[in-house]
Amino acid sequence: MQQRIKHYFTRFFRSSWVQHILFWVLAYFILLSIFAGENYRILDDIFNPIVDSIYTVIFSFTLFLAVTANLYVSIPLLLKKKHYFLYILSFLLLILGFSLFNQLLFDKWIDYILPDFYFISYYDFWDIVLFFTVFLIVTTLLKLSKEWFELFEDREKAARLEKEKAEAELRALMGQINPHFLFNSLNVLYNLALKASKDTPGAIVKLSDILRYVIYKAGEKEIFLKSEISLLQNYIDLQRYRIDDNSSISFETSISEDDVSAVPMLFLPLVENAFKHGIKGTVDHGFINIYLSASKDKIDFIIENNKSADAVLDQEKPSGIGLKNIADRLQLIYPDKHHFEIFDKDDKFKVKLTILL
């Protein structure tokens, strides 16, 4: 209930009409106190303020006309379109023109409008010019300040929506990665179980370590790189159960700082892609070479694999999971802070990824 009331009050006072009314009510009482003199007190005298009040209302109306012309004509048509010289000229003309109008109104025309009151202009022409100058400057600054804050809020809102959109897309991409490698890992276990292999318990342990990583760490924004290395090593060890002894797998790391961090499961799709399209059970002398190095300034990841004759790479399928997925994630997480290069040769496929920290 309190939040709802606060919301309504916020909307009420942010209304342009409410702000205008409050401004002119405040301006009226300030002008009234000036015109009535130092001894004027609103609640002390009922009759004496009548003439001053009417004079203040009429004087405020001439100010209102000048301010309105400036806010809704000169500023939109000249200032916002960067016609600065013309705007300054129109600003000065508004001051002089409406000051003259104010003086003529009280010296000559007001007797025809209100014949029962005797009005004269309280001030000379240049004093009136000062009033109009102050009001036009103040209202111009208020309008520009309000629009600046509104622009700032709009940009902040747009940035927040863009961030929420990016996070939603990232969650969707992560949702594609997790089941994808999990299915491949289960296939390994399935094949070992069919063969009644003695390696089945070890493979189950490797898979349980991978699942523990997915459950407890994959949802974090960043994890230590050494945890990512452990994930890759477990995945590689699990995949070794399905390849022949003639295939070669090399995984080298060089980490100069223990606290280097990266987003989780960033490199796994590349490793999985290498196993999927490189080393297969029917391919002799296949190879996968992986090199991961990191310092406090950047992370370098290089992976290369042989190509089987019937290999169809993920980057050829724009809607597929794999290289497109990793490219999309990099663009969301490390915009303008990464280099993603693909080298596609007849017998070898290589990917080089550099992330600037």
C-alpha positions in Angstrom: 0.0 0.0 0.0 2.8 2.4 0.9 4.6 1.6 -2.3 1.4 2.3 -4.3 0.9 5.6 -2.6 4.5 6.5 -3.3 4.1 5.5 -6.9 1.0 7.8 -7.3 2.7 10.7 -5.6 5.7 10.3 -7.9 3.6 10.2 -11.0 1.6 13.2 -9.8 4.6 15.4 -9.2 6.3 14.3 -12.4 3.3 15.5 -14.4 4.2 18.5 -16.6 0.9 20.2 -15.8 1.5 19.8 -12.0 5.0 21.2 -12.3 3.8 24.2 -14.3 1.0 24.9 -11.8 3.3 24.7 -8.8 5.9 26.9 -10.5 3.4 29.7 -11.3 1.8 29.5 -7.9 5.2 29.9 -6.3 6.1 32.7 -8.7 2.8 34.5 -7.9 3.5 34.6 -4.2 7.1 35.7 -4.7 6.0 38.5 -7.1 3.1 39.5 -4.7 5.5 39.9 -1.8 7.7 42.0 -4.0 5.0 44.2 -5.4 3.1 44.6 -2.1 6.2 45.9 -0.3 8.2 44.8 2.7 5.4 45.4 5.2 2.9 43.2 3.3 1.7 40.0 5.1 -0.8 37.8 3.4 -2.9 37.0 6.5 -2.8 40.4 8.2 -4.9 42.5 5.9 -7.9 41.4 3.8 -8.6 44.5 1.8 -5.2 46.1 1.1 -3.8 43.2 -1.0 -6.7 43.2 -3.5 -5.1 45.7 -5.9 -1.7 44.2 -5.4 -3.1 40.7 -6.1 -4.8 41.7 -9.3 -1.7 43.6 -10.4 0.4 40.5 -9.7 -2.0 38.2 -11.6 -1.9 40.4 -14.7 1.9 40.9 -14.4 2.3 37.1 -14.0 0.2 36.5 -17.1 2.5 38.7 -19.3 5.4 36.7 -17.9 3.5 33.5 -18.6 3.1 34.5 -22.3 6.8 35.2 -22.7 7.8 32.0 -20.9 5.4 29.9 -23.0 6.6 31.3 -26.3 10.2 30.5 -25.2 9.5 27.0 -24.0 7.2 25.8 -26.7 8.4 27.8 -29.8 11.9 29.2 -29.5 13.5 26.2 -27.7 12.0 23.4 -29.9 12.4 25.2 -33.2 15.7 27.0 -32.6 17.7 25.8 -29.6 17.2 22.1 -30.1 18.0 22.4 -33.7 21.2 24.1 -32.9 20.3 27.5 -34.4 22.0 29.2 -31.5 22.3 32.7 -33.0 18.6 32.8 -33.9 17.7 31.5 -30.5 19.6 34.2 -28.7 18.1 36.7 -31.0 14.6 35.4 -30.3 15.3 35.3 -26.6 16.2 39.0 -26.6 13.2 39.9 -28.7 10.9 38.0 -26.3 12.3 39.9 -23.4 12.1 43.3 -25.0 8.8 42.7 -26.8 6.9 41.4 -23.7 8.5 44.0 -21.5 7.2 46.7 -23.7 3.8 44.9 -23.9 3.7 44.8 -20.0 4.5 48.5 -19.7 1.9 49.5 -22.3 -0.7 47.2 -20.7 -0.4 48.9 -17.3 0.1 52.5 -18.6 -2.5 52.6 -21.3 -4.7 49.6 -21.9 -5.5 48.3 -18.4 -8.0 51.2 -17.8 -10.2 49.9 -20.6 -10.1 46.4 -19.2 -10.5 47.2 -15.5 -11.9 50.7 -15.3 -12.8 50.5 -11.6 -9.2 50.1 -10.6 -6.4 52.6 -11.0 -3.3 50.8 -12.2 0.1 52.1 -13.2 3.3 50.2 -13.9 5.2 49.9 -10.6 8.5 49.8 -12.4 10.3 51.5 -15.3 11.0 49.7 -18.6 14.4 48.4 -17.6 13.2 47.1 -14.3 10.5 45.2 -16.2 13.2 43.9 -18.6 15.0 42.5 -15.5 11.9 40.6 -14.4 11.4 39.0 -17.8 15.1 38.2 -18.1 15.2 36.4 -14.8 12.0 34.4 -15.5 13.1 33.4 -19.0 16.6 32.3 -17.9 15.2 30.4 -14.9 12.5 28.6 -16.8 14.9 27.8 -19.7 17.4 26.2 -17.2 14.6 24.3 -15.5 13.3 22.9 -18.8 16.8 21.9 -20.0 17.6 20.4 -16.7 14.4 18.4 -16.7 15.0 17.1 -20.2 18.5 16.2 -19.3 17.4 14.1 -16.4 14.7 12.5 -18.5 17.2 11.7 -21.1 19.5 10.2 -18.5 16.7 8.1 -17.1 15.7 6.9 -20.6 19.3 5.9 -21.3 19.6 4.2 -18.0 16.3 2.4 -18.6 17.5 1.4 -22.1 20.8 0.1 -20.7 18.9 -1.9 -18.0 16.6 -3.4 -20.6 19.6 -4.2 -22.9 21.4 -5.9 -20.0 18.3 -7.9 -19.1 17.9 -8.9 -22.7 21.6 -9.9 -22.9 21.3 -11.9 -19.7 18.2 -13.7 -21.1 20.0 -14.5 -24.3 23.0 -15.7 -22.3 20.8 -18.0 -20.2 19.3 -19.4 -23.4 22.7 -20.1 -24.8 23.8 -21.7 -21.6 20.7 -23.8 -21.8 21.8 -25.0 -25.2 25.3 -25.9 -24.0 24.4 -27.9 -20.9 22.2 -30.6 -22.4 24.4 -30.8 -25.5 27.6 -32.0 -23.9 25.6 -34.0 -21.3 24.0 -36.1 -24.1 27.4 -36.8 -25.6 28.8 -37.8 -22.2 25.9 -40.1 -21.6 26.5 -41.8 -24.9 30.1 -42.5 -23.8 28.7 -44.2 -20.6 26.1 -46.1 -22.7 28.8 -47.5 -25.0 31.0 -48.5 -22.0 28.1 -50.2 -20.3 27.3 -52.2 -23.5 30.8 -53.5 -23.5 30.8 -54.1 -19.7 34.0 -52.2 -19.6 36.0 -52.0 -16.4 36.4 -48.2 -17.2 32.7 -47.6 -16.5 33.1 -46.6 -12.8 35.9 -44.2 -13.6 33.8 -42.7 -16.4 30.8 -42.2 -14.0 33.1 -40.4 -11.6 34.3 -38.1 -14.4 30.7 -37.4 -15.4 29.6 -36.7 -11.8 32.4 -34.1 -11.5 31.2 -32.5 -14.6 27.6 -32.5 -13.4 28.7 -31.0 -10.1 30.4 -28.2 -12.0 27.3 -27.5 -14.1 25.0 -27.4 -11.0 27.1 -25.3 -8.7 29.4 -23.2 -11.0 27.9 -22.9 -14.5 25.4 -20.3 -13.2 28.0 -17.9 -11.8 29.1 -14.8 -13.7 32.8 -15.7 -13.4 34.8 -18.6 -12.0 38.6 -19.1 -11.5 40.2 -20.4 -14.7 41.6 -23.4 -12.9 38.1 -24.7 -12.3 37.4 -24.3 -16.1 40.6 -26.3 -16.7 39.4 -29.1 -14.4 36.1 -29.2 -16.3 38.0 -29.5 -19.7 40.3 -32.2 -18.3 37.4 -34.2 -17.0 35.6 -33.9 -20.3 38.7 -34.9 -22.3 39.3 -37.9 -20.0 35.7 -38.9 -20.5 36.0 -38.7 -24.3 39.2 -40.7 -24.3 37.1 -43.8 -23.5 35.5 -43.7 -27.0 38.6 -43.1 -29.2 41.2 -45.5 -30.4 44.8 -45.7 -29.2 46.1 -44.2 -32.5 44.5 -40.8 -31.8 46.5 -38.1 -30.0 45.1 -35.6 -27.5 47.3 -32.8 -26.1 46.1 -30.4 -23.5 48.7 -27.8 -22.3 48.1 -24.9 -19.9 50.2 -22.0 -18.8 48.6 -19.9 -16.0 50.7 -17.1 -14.5 48.1 -15.9 -12.1 46.0 -18.2 -9.9 43.1 -15.7 -9.6 42.5 -15.2 -13.3 38.7 -15.5 -13.9 36.5 -16.2 -16.9 32.8 -17.0 -17.5 32.1 -20.7 -17.0 31.9 -23.2 -19.8 33.3 -20.8 -22.3 35.8 -23.2 -23.9 33.9 -26.4 -23.6 31.9 -26.0 -26.9 35.1 -25.6 -28.8 36.6 -28.8 -27.3 33.3 -30.6 -27.9 33.3 -29.4 -31.5 36.8 -30.8 -32.0 35.8 -34.2 -30.7 32.6 -34.2 -32.8 34.2 -33.3 -36.1 37.8 -34.4 -35.6 38.4 -37.5 -33.6 35.9 -40.2 -34.3 35.9 -43.9 -33.6 36.3 -44.6 -37.3 39.2 -42.1 -37.9 42.8 -43.3 -37.6 45.6 -41.1 -36.3 43.2 -38.3 -35.4 44.5 -35.5 -33.2 43.3 -32.6 -31.0 45.8 -30.1 -29.7 44.7 -27.6 -27.0 46.7 -24.8 -25.5 45.4 -22.5 -22.8 47.5 -19.6 -21.4 46.5 -16.8 -19.1 47.9 -13.7 -17.4 46.3 -10.8 -15.6 45.9 -9.0 -18.9 44.5 -11.7 -21.2 43.5 -15.3 -21.9 44.6 -17.2 -25.0 42.9 -20.4 -26.1 44.0 -22.3 -29.2 42.5 -25.6 -30.3 43.1 -27.5 -33.5 41.9 -30.9 -34.8 42.0 -33.0 -37.9 39.1 -33.1 -40.3 37.4 -36.2 -41.3 36.2 -36.5 -44.9 32.5 -36.2 -44.0 32.9 -33.5 -41.3 30.4 -30.7 -41.5 31.5 -27.9 -39.2 29.1 -26.0 -36.9 30.0 -22.6 -38.4 28.4 -23.7 -41.6 25.0 -24.0 -39.8 24.1 -20.6 -38.5 21.3 -21.9 -36.3 23.4 -24.7 -34.8 25.1 -25.1 -31.4 28.8 -24.8 -31.3 30.9 -22.1 -33.0 27.9 -19.8 -33.5 27.0 -20.3 -29.8 30.4 -19.4 -28.6 30.6 -16.3 -30.9 27.3 -15.1 -29.6 28.3 -15.6 -26.0 31.6 -13.7 -26.5 29.7 -10.8 -28.1 27.4 -10.6 -25.1 30.0 -11.1 -22.4 33.2 -9.5 -23.9 32.0 -7.0 -26.4 35.1 -5.3 -28.1 37.3 -7.3 -25.7 37.9 -10.5 -27.6 39.3 -11.8 -30.8 37.8 -15.0 -32.3 39.5 -16.4 -35.3 38.7 -19.5 -37.3 41.3 -21.2 -39.6 39.6 -23.8 -41.9 42.0 -25.9 -44.0 41.6 -29.0 -46.0 42.9 -31.4 -43.4 42.8 -29.3 -40.2 40.5 -27.0 -38.3 41.8 -24.4 -35.9 40.3 -21.8 -33.6 42.1 -19.1 -31.8 40.4 -17.1 -29.0 41.9 -14.2 -27.1 40.1 -12.5 -24.3 41.3 -9.1 -23.0 40.8 -8.8 -19.2 
